[in-house]
Amino acid sequence: MIIPVRCFSCGKPVAHLWAEFNERVNKGEDRGKVMDSLGMKRYCCRALFLGHVDLIDTTSKFKKF
């Protein structure tokens, strides 16, 4: 739902990179090149970004009783 602060596998901090990654990909840049320019070399961190599905807007519609 929300991008994790650290990579689950290696522990590298990655949350601070999400906003720039998402903005640049939405503008049409290649995801692989964006991750390379942000310094994401490890496959575990790259998989974390590529596999992320942003569901916070969907789940925030439901009310807690």
Secondary structure by P-SEA (a helix, b strand, c coil): ccccccccccccccccaaaaaaaaaaacccaaaaaaaaccccaaaaaaaaacccaaaaaaacccc
